């Protein structure tokens, strides 16, 4: 399940090659109170009613000459768009606007003024797909004959007036690296548009996304300045938001947002449709630990979606909306000198009519930091440099300037140690507060907290109202670093599990969370969620054989697959061969679902086979790709019978090795060259007979 990249859990996953993704397991059923949040789905009245979807008209009405579109899954592309727009205005005098690409229609792209600039910051999601908010844009451009407002055909080059720049956010461990930006760039060029500079590409797989972006933008600005006749000027910080402390209100005021995502939630009238903008506050029906060793825990949870209007199908993903821990919330508030003012009510207003406040207001400093700002994420070099004018001492200012201007020093001292913003401030000015930093700069410069996605480990055929997940909770000390990386969402889930099991003061790995949520609205063990549909699906014909490879947490969706086929078999339906390769460290420590597989086997009989690889039980490490090779004859026969292949787990190593192993098996068993075997695998991929749900 790959995406675009950044957010504290994803940072951690990247650092250690995968720390979370969905799971599931057996658990103890716990009584739950009447759910106060369940409701039948209704049309959400807060949709973008009345707002123009004509961006050309909006630019004209607001006197803008540069628009920065973002297609973002986890917030990084959105952050880059905001940073570029702000820089374009401050350094070059561009009149900029930032735009969520799903907020606008593109039929009038052919009327874009020739002296204006369009910027596209586009992340690639999964297997070369657009992000959720860029689907409509991509479908429009990729159509056989996009219908533009003035009626010109593609052959007539309808976008001759369009001047644009592009930057893609991708991951080289995926087969379709930066496919979104490459395709969009190709579509625009084919339709007659002119690109300024190179089409930039950032690589999260290599850990160079930020530096790729910084290097690209400097070259891009040089070209844009030349083509548009711009001159650079001295950049002075101009806040995007006005922060006003409102003494007439208190946190107890019923109009003050304490972490609620929108007005309906504030007023206790939350209703569907539930989605990435509007979570369902779901009760946790079951929770248990599959294993707990040293600093590793594995959770099983079942989340009740009955009455919500939400639905899922086997293979989908669930999004968990996390809360920052109390420890990290305190740390950044104290570093900013806001510890004693944390519950002061503030109004956050956009100083520009084209900007939007990224969370509801009025609110409090505490609520903004706890629920809305990604305070645990990696801090960017550009943001560190922007703090220099507000340093509490000349020494700290000099250090900020040095680190902001030296990518190697920044990589060694900050990035490699995975320091967050509060840790950087503490390191550069021990014992001092950074009270001169405008709170607007914190909101502008740090990403928003994003939902984390987990593969659903239950079958919708078996339990349509309960979504199962399994999450590995890790507490990791990196070499050369004094602090310990702690997953934001997974430790939050562990705290929920501890609370459900009667612990009055849950503190997973030394962290505490606001378990009951804003105004106790999550009381009774609730968690904010939404469902995202996936293309990772079993064949529609259950008689088709399937081969699944899922080491560690990657076995998550395959529990759902096997669960579903076992249920079909119990009803007397015929199911095809169901072959699962599962790997973990050893059979007594982290063998997920160890007690469940025999139950499924009793229903599926010879149709089911589990092959295990325990990497730390023998003299040599054994992984799933080794077991796959050992079963080459059986695998080849299943492939000849039309088997579908499913791979879930680490993209950088396991998925690549498994892909190569399949190519090798096909070549060896069919008397072909390795290149021919690889070509067969490629064809299977293109026809969706070979599917991946991977991350890095």
C-alpha positions in Angstrom: 0.0 0.0 0.0 2.2 2.7 -1.1 1.7 6.4 -1.1 3.3 9.6 -0.7 5.3 10.0 2.3 6.0 12.0 5.2 3.9 12.0 8.3 5.5 10.7 11.4 4.5 7.0 11.1 5.5 7.0 7.5 8.8 8.6 8.3 9.4 5.8 10.8 8.3 3.2 8.3 10.7 4.6 5.8 13.5 4.6 8.2 13.1 0.9 9.1 11.5 -0.3 5.9 8.0 -0.8 7.1 6.7 -0.6 10.6 3.0 -0.5 10.1 0.2 -1.6 7.9 -2.9 -3.5 8.7 -3.4 -6.5 10.7 -5.8 -8.6 12.4 -6.2 -11.5 14.7 -8.2 -13.1 17.3 -9.3 -11.0 20.2 -11.6 -10.9 23.2 -15.0 -9.4 22.7 -15.5 -6.5 25.0 -18.8 -5.0 25.8 -19.4 -1.6 24.3 -21.7 1.2 25.3 -24.4 2.5 23.0 -22.7 4.2 20.2 -23.5 7.9 20.2 -21.9 8.6 16.8 -23.5 6.0 14.6 -26.0 7.5 12.1 -27.4 6.8 8.7 -25.3 8.3 5.9 -26.6 11.6 4.7 -25.4 14.1 2.2 -22.8 16.3 4.0 -24.1 19.8 3.9 -20.6 21.2 4.3 -19.5 20.3 0.8 -18.1 23.0 -1.4 -21.5 24.5 -2.2 -21.3 27.9 -3.9 -17.6 27.9 -4.6 -16.5 28.4 -8.2 -14.8 25.5 -9.9 -13.5 27.8 -12.6 -9.9 28.5 -11.5 -9.3 30.9 -14.5 -12.2 33.0 -13.3 -11.0 32.9 -9.7 -7.5 34.0 -10.7 -8.9 36.9 -12.7 -11.2 38.0 -9.8 -8.4 37.9 -7.3 -5.7 39.3 -9.6 -3.4 36.2 -9.5 -0.9 35.2 -12.2 0.4 31.9 -10.8 -1.6 28.9 -9.5 -0.1 26.0 -7.6 -2.1 22.8 -7.9 -1.4 19.8 -5.6 -2.3 16.1 -5.9 -1.5 14.9 -2.4 -2.1 11.7 -0.4 -0.3 12.3 2.8 0.3 16.1 2.7 3.8 16.4 1.2 2.7 17.7 -2.2 0.3 20.1 -0.5 3.2 21.3 1.7 5.4 21.8 -1.4 2.7 23.7 -3.2 2.3 26.1 -0.3 6.0 26.6 0.1 6.5 27.3 -3.6 3.6 29.7 -3.7 4.9 31.6 -0.7 8.4 31.7 -2.1 7.2 32.8 -5.5 5.5 35.8 -4.0 8.2 36.7 -1.5 11.2 36.3 -3.8 9.8 37.1 -7.2 6.6 39.1 -6.7 4.3 36.5 -8.3 0.7 36.9 -7.3 0.1 33.3 -6.2 -2.8 31.0 -5.2 -2.6 27.4 -3.9 -5.2 25.0 -5.1 -6.4 21.5 -4.2 -6.6 20.0 -7.6 -10.0 18.3 -6.8 -11.6 21.7 -6.2 -11.6 22.7 -9.8 -12.7 21.7 -13.3 -10.2 21.7 -16.1 -12.3 22.1 -19.3 -11.2 25.7 -19.4 -7.5 25.0 -19.1 -7.4 26.1 -22.8 -8.3 29.6 -21.7 -5.4 29.9 -19.3 -3.7 33.3 -20.0 -0.4 33.0 -21.8 1.4 35.3 -19.3 0.4 33.3 -16.3 2.0 30.2 -14.7 0.5 26.8 -13.7 2.4 24.7 -11.3 1.6 21.0 -10.7 2.9 19.2 -7.6 1.7 15.6 -8.1 2.3 12.5 -6.0 2.0 9.0 -7.4 0.0 6.6 -5.3 0.2 2.8 -5.3 0.8 1.2 -8.6 1.2 4.4 -10.7 -2.2 5.8 -9.7 -3.2 9.4 -9.0 -3.8 10.4 -5.4 -7.4 10.4 -4.3 -7.8 14.2 -4.8 -6.3 14.0 -8.4 -8.4 11.2 -9.8 -10.9 13.5 -11.7 -8.1 15.7 -13.1 -6.2 12.7 -14.3 -9.2 11.0 -15.8 -10.0 14.2 -17.7 -6.5 14.7 -19.2 -6.0 11.0 -20.0 -9.3 10.6 -21.9 -9.3 9.8 -25.5 -10.4 13.3 -26.4 -10.5 15.8 -23.6 -13.4 18.3 -24.2 -12.0 21.8 -23.7 -14.2 24.8 -23.5 -13.4 26.3 -26.9 -13.9 23.0 -28.7 -10.5 22.5 -30.1 -9.4 18.9 -30.7 -6.2 17.4 -29.3 -4.6 17.6 -32.7 -5.3 21.4 -32.7 -3.1 21.8 -29.6 -5.7 23.5 -27.4 -3.3 24.3 -24.6 -0.9 26.4 -26.6 -1.3 29.3 -24.2 -0.5 27.2 -21.1 2.9 27.7 -19.4 3.6 25.2 -16.6 6.1 23.5 -14.4 5.8 20.1 -12.8 7.3 18.2 -9.8 6.5 14.6 -9.0 6.6 12.8 -5.7 7.4 9.2 -6.1 9.3 6.2 -4.8 11.8 4.3 -6.9 11.0 1.0 -5.1 7.8 0.9 -7.0 7.6 -0.3 -10.6 5.7 2.8 -11.7 8.1 5.4 -10.3 6.6 8.9 -10.5 4.2 7.7 -13.2 1.6 10.4 -12.4 3.8 13.4 -13.1 5.4 11.7 -16.1 2.0 10.9 -17.7 0.5 14.4 -16.9 3.6 16.1 -18.3 3.2 14.0 -21.5 -0.5 14.8 -21.8 0.1 18.6 -21.4 3.0 18.6 -23.9 0.9 16.6 -26.4 -1.9 19.1 -26.1 0.5 22.0 -26.9 1.4 23.3 -23.5 5.0 24.6 -22.8 6.9 23.4 -19.7 9.4 25.8 -18.1 12.5 23.9 -16.9 12.7 20.2 -16.3 10.0 18.0 -14.9 11.2 17.5 -11.4 11.1 14.2 -9.6 11.5 13.5 -5.9 12.4 10.0 -4.7 11.2 9.0 -1.3 12.6 5.5 -1.8 16.2 6.9 -1.8 15.3 9.2 1.1 16.1 12.3 -1.0 12.6 13.7 -1.6 13.3 17.0 0.2 16.7 17.6 -1.4 15.4 16.6 -4.8 12.7 19.2 -4.4 15.1 22.0 -3.2 17.5 21.3 -6.0 14.8 21.3 -8.6 13.1 24.5 -7.5 16.2 26.6 -7.7 16.7 25.6 -11.3 13.0 26.0 -12.0 12.9 29.5 -10.6 15.8 30.6 -12.9 13.9 29.5 -15.9 10.6 31.0 -14.8 12.3 34.3 -14.0 13.9 34.4 -17.5 10.7 33.4 -19.3 8.4 35.7 -17.3 10.7 38.6 -16.9 10.8 38.4 -13.1 13.5 39.9 -10.9 14.4 38.5 -7.5 13.9 40.7 -4.5 14.8 40.3 -0.8 12.4 37.8 0.8 10.9 39.0 4.0 8.6 36.8 6.1 4.9 37.6 5.6 2.5 35.5 7.6 -0.2 33.6 5.8 -2.5 33.6 8.9 -3.5 36.1 11.5 -3.5 34.7 15.0 -5.6 36.5 17.5 -6.0 35.5 21.1 -9.6 35.8 22.1 -10.0 36.5 25.8 -13.8 36.5 25.5 -13.8 32.8 24.9 -12.6 29.8 27.0 -12.1 26.2 26.1 -15.5 25.5 27.7 -17.2 27.7 25.1 -19.4 25.6 22.8 -18.1 27.4 19.7 -14.5 26.6 20.4 -12.9 23.7 18.5 -10.8 21.5 20.7 -9.8 19.0 18.0 -13.2 18.4 16.3 -12.6 18.1 12.5 -15.7 20.1 11.5 -18.8 21.9 12.7 -21.0 18.8 12.7 -18.6 17.0 15.0 -18.4 20.1 17.2 -22.1 20.2 17.7 -22.4 16.5 18.2 -24.3 16.0 15.0 -21.7 14.1 13.0 -23.1 12.5 9.9 -21.9 10.9 6.6 -20.7 10.5 4.1 -17.6 9.7 6.0 -14.4 10.2 4.1 -10.9 11.8 4.2 -12.5 15.1 5.2 -15.0 13.8 7.6 -14.2 10.8 9.9 -16.6 8.4 11.5 -15.9 8.1 15.3 -16.0 4.3 15.4 -16.2 2.1 18.5 -13.5 -0.5 18.9 -15.3 -3.8 19.4 -12.3 -6.0 20.1 -8.7 -5.5 20.9 -5.8 -7.8 21.9 -2.1 -8.3 21.5 -0.9 -11.0 19.2 2.6 -10.8 20.6 4.7 -8.6 22.9 8.5 -9.0 22.9 11.0 -6.4 24.0 10.0 -3.1 22.3 7.7 -4.8 19.7 3.9 -5.3 20.1 1.4 -6.5 17.6 -2.2 -5.4 18.0 -5.4 -6.9 16.7 -8.4 -4.7 16.6 -11.9 -4.9 15.2 -13.7 -1.6 14.5 -17.4 -1.5 14.4 -18.9 0.5 11.4 -22.5 -0.6 11.8 -25.0 2.2 11.3 -22.4 4.5 9.8 -23.2 4.0 6.1 -19.6 3.0 5.6 -18.9 -0.3 3.7 -15.8 -2.1 2.6 -14.8 -5.0 0.4 -12.1 -7.5 1.1 -8.7 -6.0 0.2 -9.6 -2.4 1.1 -7.8 0.0 3.5 -8.9 1.7 6.7 -7.6 5.1 7.6 -6.9 5.8 11.3 -6.9 9.5 12.3 -4.2 9.8 15.0 -3.7 12.1 17.9 -0.2 13.4 18.9 1.0 12.2 22.3 0.9 14.4 25.3 4.7 14.2 25.7 5.4 15.6 22.2 2.6 18.1 22.5 4.1 19.4 25.7 7.6 19.5 24.2 6.8 21.7 21.3 4.4 24.0 23.2 7.1 24.5 25.9 9.8 25.1 23.2 7.7 27.8 21.7 7.0 29.4 25.1 3.3 28.5 24.9 3.1 25.9 27.7 1.2 28.2 30.0 -1.0 29.6 27.2 -1.9 26.2 25.8 -5.6 26.5 26.6 -5.8 30.2 25.4 -8.5 30.5 22.7 -7.1 31.7 19.4 -8.8 32.8 16.1 -6.9 31.8 13.0 -7.8 33.8 9.9 -6.3 33.7 6.4 -4.8 37.1 5.5 -5.4 36.3 1.8 -8.8 35.5 0.4 -7.3 32.7 -1.7 -5.7 30.9 1.3 -7.6 28.6 3.6 -7.1 27.8 7.3 -6.2 24.1 7.5 -8.4 23.4 10.6 -11.5 24.9 12.2 -11.3 28.1 14.3 -11.6 29.4 17.0 -9.5 26.8 18.7 -6.6 26.6 21.2 -2.8 26.3 20.9 -3.1 22.9 22.5 -5.7 21.6 20.1 -3.8 22.8 17.0 -0.6 21.0 18.1 -2.3 17.9 19.5 -4.7 17.2 16.6 -3.6 19.1 13.5 0.1 19.6 13.2 2.6 16.8 12.3 5.0 17.6 15.1 6.7 14.2 15.0 7.6 14.4 11.3 11.0 15.1 9.9 11.7 18.8 9.8 12.7 20.2 6.4 15.9 22.1 5.7 14.0 25.0 4.2 11.8 25.3 7.3 14.9 25.3 9.5 16.4 28.1 7.5 13.1 30.1 7.8 13.4 30.1 11.6 16.7 32.0 11.7 15.2 35.5 12.1 13.3 34.4 15.2 16.2 32.6 17.0 16.6 33.4 20.7 20.3 34.0 20.4 22.9 34.9 17.8 24.5 31.5 18.2 21.2 29.7 17.5 20.6 32.0 14.5 24.1 31.2 13.1 23.4 27.4 13.5 20.1 27.7 11.7 21.7 29.6 8.8 24.5 27.0 8.6 22.1 24.0 8.7 19.7 25.6 6.3 22.5 26.3 3.7 24.5 23.0 4.0 22.6 20.0 2.9 25.3 17.6 4.0 25.5 19.0 7.5 21.7 19.0 7.7 21.6 15.3 6.6 24.2 14.3 9.1 23.0 16.3 12.1 19.2 16.4 11.6 17.8 14.0 9.0 19.9 10.9 9.8 18.8 11.3 13.4 15.2 11.8 12.5 14.8 14.8 14.7 11.4 16.6 14.8 11.0 20.3 15.1 10.9 20.5 18.9 14.1 18.4 19.2 15.9 20.7 16.8 14.9 23.7 18.8 16.0 22.1 22.0 19.3 21.1 20.5 20.1 24.5 19.1 19.1 26.5 22.2 19.1 24.3 25.3 17.0 25.8 28.1 15.7 28.7 26.0 12.3 29.3 24.5 11.6 30.3 20.9 8.8 32.6 21.7 9.6 35.0 18.8 8.5 32.3 16.2 5.2 33.4 14.8 2.6 30.7 15.4 1.5 31.3 11.8 4.9 30.0 10.7 4.4 26.8 12.6 1.1 26.2 10.9 2.5 27.1 7.5 5.8 25.2 7.8 4.8 21.9 9.3 2.5 19.4 7.6 -0.9 18.7 8.8 -1.5 15.4 10.7 -2.7 12.9 8.1 -4.7 9.7 8.5 -2.6 6.5 8.4 -3.7 3.7 6.2 -3.8 0.0 7.1 -4.7 -3.0 5.1 -8.0 -4.5 6.3 -7.5 -8.0 7.6 -11.1 -9.2 7.6 -13.4 -10.4 4.9 -16.4 -8.2 4.2 -18.2 -11.4 3.2 -17.7 -12.8 6.7 -18.0 -9.7 8.8 -19.4 -6.7 6.9 -19.9 -4.5 10.0 -16.5 -5.1 11.7 -13.2 -4.0 10.1 -10.2 -5.9 11.5 -6.7 -4.5 11.5 -3.4 -5.6 12.9 -0.7 -3.1 13.7 2.9 -3.6 14.8 3.9 -1.1 17.5 7.6 -0.4 17.5 9.9 1.7 19.6 13.1 2.0 17.7 16.5 3.4 18.7 18.5 4.3 15.6 22.2 3.9 15.5 24.0 7.1 16.5 20.8 8.7 17.9 20.0 9.2 21.5 16.2 9.4 21.1 13.8 6.6 20.3 11.5 6.7 17.3 7.9 5.9 18.4 5.1 5.4 15.9 2.4 8.1 16.4 -0.6 6.1 15.3 0.4 2.6 16.5 1.2 3.8 20.0 -2.1 5.6 20.1 -3.8 2.4 19.1 -1.9 0.5 21.8 -3.0 3.1 24.4 -6.6 2.5 23.3 -6.2 -1.3 23.7 -4.7 -0.8 27.2 -7.6 1.4 28.1 -10.1 -1.1 26.9 -8.4 -3.8 29.0 -8.8 -1.8 32.1 -5.6 0.2 32.4 -6.6 3.6 33.9 -3.3 5.3 32.9 -2.1 3.8 29.6 1.4 4.9 28.6 2.7 2.8 25.7 6.4 3.2 25.5 6.3 6.1 27.9 3.7 8.0 25.8 0.2 9.2 26.9 -2.7 10.2 24.7 -5.9 12.1 25.0 -7.9 8.9 24.8 -11.3 10.3 25.3 -10.8 12.9 22.5 -12.1 16.5 22.4 -14.8 17.1 25.0 -14.7 13.3 25.8 -16.4 12.6 22.4 -14.3 9.5 22.0 -15.2 8.1 25.4 -16.2 4.4 25.4 -13.1 3.5 23.3 -13.7 5.2 19.9 -11.3 6.1 17.1 -11.8 8.3 14.1 -11.7 6.4 10.8 -12.7 6.3 7.2 -12.4 3.6 4.5 -10.5 3.9 1.3 -11.2 1.4 -1.5 -8.4 -0.5 -3.1 -7.8 -2.4 -6.3 -6.1 -5.2 -4.4 -8.8 -7.8 -5.0 -9.2 -11.5 -5.4 -10.4 -12.9 -8.7 -14.2 -12.6 -9.1 -14.2 -16.4 -9.7 -13.3 -18.1 -6.4 -12.3 -21.2 -8.3 -9.2 -19.4 -9.6 -6.0 -20.4 -7.8 -4.2 -17.7 -5.9 -0.6 -17.4 -4.7 0.0 -15.0 -1.8 3.3 -13.7 -0.4 3.1 -11.7 2.8 5.9 -11.7 5.4 5.4 -10.0 8.7 2.7 -7.4 8.6 2.3 -8.1 4.9 0.1 -11.1 5.7 -2.7 -8.7 6.8 -4.9 -8.8 3.7 -4.2 -12.5 3.2 -5.9 -13.3 6.5 -9.0 -11.7 4.9 -8.5 -13.6 1.6 -8.2 -16.9 3.4 -11.0 -16.1 5.8 -13.3 -15.4 2.8 -12.4 -18.5 0.9 -12.9 -20.7 4.0 -16.4 -19.2 4.5 -17.2 -19.9 0.9 -16.0 -23.5 1.2 -18.0 -23.9 4.4 -21.1 -23.1 2.3 -20.2 -25.8 -0.1 -18.8 -23.6 -2.8 -15.8 -24.8 -4.7 -12.6 -22.7 -4.3 -9.3 -22.8 -6.1 -5.9 -23.6 -4.6 -5.0 -21.0 -2.0 -1.3 -21.0 -1.4 0.2 -18.6 1.2 3.9 -17.9 1.8 4.3 -16.3 5.2 7.5 -15.2 6.9 8.5 -13.9 10.3 11.5 -14.1 12.8 10.6 -17.4 14.5 7.7 -19.7 15.1 7.3 -18.9 18.8 7.7 -15.1 18.8 5.8 -13.4 15.9 4.0 -16.1 14.0 0.8 -14.1 13.2 -2.5 -16.0 13.3 -0.7 -19.2 14.3 -3.9 -20.6 15.8 -6.2 -19.5 13.0 -4.5 -21.2 10.0 -5.5 -24.7 11.1 -9.1 -23.6 11.5 -9.1 -22.3 7.9 -7.3 -25.4 6.7 -10.0 -27.6 8.2 -12.6 -25.9 6.1 -10.6 -25.6 2.9 -8.9 -29.0 3.0 -6.4 -29.6 0.3 -7.3 -26.3 -1.3 -5.2 -24.4 1.3 -1.5 -24.6 1.9 0.6 -22.5 4.2 4.4 -22.3 3.6 6.4 -20.6 6.4 9.8 -19.0 6.4 11.3 -18.3 9.9 14.4 -16.1 9.3 16.0 -16.5 12.7 15.5 -20.2 13.6 18.3 -21.8 11.6 22.0 -21.2 10.8 21.0 -19.3 7.7 18.3 -16.7 7.3 15.4 -18.0 5.3 12.9 -15.6 3.6 9.7 -16.0 1.7 11.5 -15.7 -1.7 13.6 -18.7 -0.7 10.5 -20.8 0.0 9.0 -19.6 -3.2 12.0 -21.0 -5.1 11.8 -24.3 -3.2 8.2 -24.7 -4.4 9.0 -23.8 -8.0 7.3 -26.8 -9.5 4.0 -26.2 -7.7 4.1 -22.5 -8.3 4.7 -23.0 -12.1 1.8 -25.4 -12.4 -0.5 -23.0 -10.6 0.6 -20.2 -12.9 -0.1 -22.4 -15.9 -3.6 -22.9 -14.5 -4.2 -19.2 -14.4 -3.2 -18.4 -10.8 -3.3 -14.8 -9.6 -0.3 -13.5 -7.6 -0.6 -11.2 -4.6 2.3 -9.6 -2.8 2.1 -7.5 0.4 4.9 -6.0 2.4 8.2 -4.2 1.9 8.6 -2.7 -1.6 12.3 -2.0 -1.4 13.6 -5.5 -0.8 11.0 -8.3 -0.4 8.7 -7.3 -3.2 11.5 -6.8 -5.7 13.1 -10.2 -4.7 9.8 -12.0 -5.0 9.2 -10.4 -8.4 12.6 -11.6 -9.6 12.0 -15.1 -8.1 8.7 -15.5 -10.1 10.5 -14.5 -13.3 13.3 -17.0 -12.6 10.8 -19.8 -11.8 9.0 -19.2 -15.1 12.2 -19.1 -17.0 13.6 -22.3 -15.4 10.5 -24.4 -15.6 9.5 -23.4 -19.1 13.0 -23.4 -20.8 13.0 -19.7 -21.3 15.6 -17.0 -20.8 15.4 -14.8 -17.6 14.4 -11.9 -19.8 11.5 -13.9 -21.2 10.5 -14.9 -17.7 10.6 -11.3 -16.6 8.4 -10.3 -19.6 5.8 -12.9 -18.5 5.7 -11.3 -15.1 5.3 -7.8 -16.6 2.4 -9.0 -18.7 0.7 -10.5 -15.6 1.2 -7.1 -13.9 -0.4 -5.2 -16.7 -3.4 -7.5 -16.7 -3.8 -7.3 -12.9 -2.9 -11.0 -12.6 0.0 -9.9 -10.4 -1.0 -7.4 -7.8 1.0 -5.7 -5.0 0.0 -3.9 -1.8 3.5 -2.6 -0.8 5.1 0.2 1.2 8.6 1.4 1.9 
